[in-house]
Amino acid sequence: MAHLPAPALLQLSNDMVKLVVGKGRKDFLVHRTAIAKASPVLQAAFRSNTWKEGRARTMVLPDDDPETIQMLLHFAYVGRLPNLNTDDDYSSIGNDHRGQYDGLARLYCVGEKYQNKDFKNATIDAMLSKVAIRDNEGSRWFPSSPAIKIIYNGTPEGSKARKLMVDIYVYGVGAANIVAYTLHLDFIKDLIAALTKILLDGEIPFFREERLWIPSCEYHEHASGECCGSGERLTKDIRGRTPL
Ligand SMILES: [Zn+2]
């Protein structure tokens, strides 16, 4: 059985920097050690621009959303995302099923922008967990057009999150449903490529939802062959909540 690694002892010195985020200029005072964990991009910017951001110890991020950056910083300090199903503070990213997928998609893209693989992988796990768990009426919820557009606009070709979106539609939703949405053109191209490959391989593409209910490292970013063990933890968590 995989165990969560013990969190590293927090280094709470007085070495702080300030992020000023969004149009409303929300301030976040952050330990420099947490900035390093949150993003190599931010760490390098604070280090290299000693004449500007470094000396002032302030960086302005006008194009980012404060709640999304807050989640990135939360992850840097705590080492995990809030639990989608039990933690109240998750409502900050979306308080209905579709809104939560849109929020998770935004989190993934901020992880992409600031190059935090662990954060991206954790966001993928939250989406996989959400895909797998039925609501009180027994229905499953899937990411819809806005979440797919957010992912496709905020990630490069070949992204694991793009692959997850495609696989959800190939294995979970069924291609027939895509006509109901206005989707991203690159998503349609990836979907057709995935379906073509499956048909050429002789695989039956639909009604294989269980493929999505078994979380794995397939959608994570780490060295090939490496397994972070989160699939086992997620499966246990999902089995405890809903019949598969
Ligand atoms: Zn993994």
Residues whose N, C-alpha, C, O or C-beta is under 5 A from the ligand:
A	BS01	ZN	C217 H220 C227 C228 G229
